[in-house]
Amino acid sequence: MFRAKEYSFSVTIHRDAMESIFDECDQYDSHETGGRLIGVYKKEGRDYGIKVSGVLGPGPQAQRSATSFFQDGEYQERLFRQLEEKHPDIEHLGNWHTHHVNGLDTLSGGDHTTYRRIVNHHKHNTDFFYALLVVKKNSGLVPRYHIKHYFFRRNDDKVYEIPSAEVRIVDEPALWSMRSESAPATTSTVSHGKGLHRGNAERVRDQDFFAEFYPDLRARISRDLGTLYWKGKLPLVDGSYADVVAMEQQEGDTAFYSVTAGRDKSSLVEISAACKARRFPSARHAVFELERDLNRSLFCRLKG
């Protein structure tokens, strides 16, 4: 019986481009960071060959926290179009970002959701998306960081991890690197002082939990307060939705969450106010407790 050949992937990265990624990691050693990967590729049947010849920086309006990163897409798009005029064969191959600051050694559920959405978008030029993930700092060693490589295909639910043996670093000048950008980006970050590193693990768990069970809840950064919060619609038992905000707060070395929900029914406003007054150890605990209390009230009303 005929059996189709498995997909194969190989990656070549210009050393200057890789070193500029490591420079960015050195600069942001307590917050996630990242950028875009550009270059060319070849596809022959089920064989993909990717050549990363350039790296675009995160941009001056990028936002970072210990478990989230939001790129300045407008800046990156302008820069890509300028480079495309001189090098019309280049493509946006994918993105890179870091997890070495939070201990997560693979892509998160939120990463999977985002990259699948990108590769399946009708305006995405290629039938694949390449993700480079920085997972660990190699103190005093070469290379400076340990990285992993992932491949997403259009209309394919499988995530392919590219073996390190299929990744080569070549001594060729980069088409563009973050070292080429005139000044370091002025970025917004979320910092919580002494409690930062203790909170990293909980934020990662929150991110994975919401990506799997509550995909409408997204991490955001308050421009006024500089704090991390989750916001989105929470489906309830009667088919309606509550607009939920779970806000991270800090008191001394202790980080906690408060949660509230916007509802137009007076009986549920009281429940939301009661939850808002409580302190929760994580965003997922806060949302789960709020959902339970709201649904219990709705169920009792429907049953009555």
Secondary structure, 3 states (H helix, E strand, C coil): CCCCCCCEEEEEEEHHHHHHHHHHHHHCCCCCCEEEEEEEEEEECCEEEEEEEEEECCCCCCEECCCCEECCHHHHHHHHHHHHHHCCCCEEEEEEEECCCCCCCCCCHHHHHHHHHHHCCCCCCCCEEEEEEEEEECCCCCCCEEEEEEEEECCCCCEEECCHHHEEEECCCCCECHHHCCCCCCCEECCCHHHHHHHHHHHHHHHHHHHHHCCCCEEEECCCCCCEEEEEEEECCCCCEEEEEEEEEEECCEEEEEEEEECCCHHHHHHHHHHHCCCECCHHHHHHHHHHHHHHHHHHHHHC
